[in-house]
Amino acid sequence: MWHNRSSNLVVGYVMCDQIVVIHLIIISH
């Protein structure tokens, strides 16, 4: 249960990080 929750947090963090990077790229261009 803890392992599943931690992996979900990591996936969510990576997804949010990618979204932030994409937004920064769009803004810079």
C-alpha positions in Angstrom: 0.0 0.0 0.0 2.8 2.4 0.9 4.8 1.4 -2.1 1.8 2.0 -4.4 1.2 5.4 -2.9 4.8 6.5 -3.1 5.1 5.4 -6.7 1.9 7.3 -7.5 3.4 10.4 -5.9 6.5 10.0 -8.0 4.5 9.6 -11.2 2.4 12.7 -10.3 5.5 14.7 -9.5 7.2 13.7 -12.8 4.0 14.5 -14.7 3.8 17.9 -13.1 7.5 18.5 -13.7 7.0 17.7 -17.4 4.1 20.1 -17.6 6.1 22.9 -16.0 9.0 22.3 -18.4 6.6 22.4 -21.4 5.0 25.6 -20.2 8.5 27.2 -19.7 9.4 26.1 -23.3 6.2 27.6 -24.7 6.7 30.9 -22.7 10.4 31.2 -23.8 9.4 30.7 -27.4 
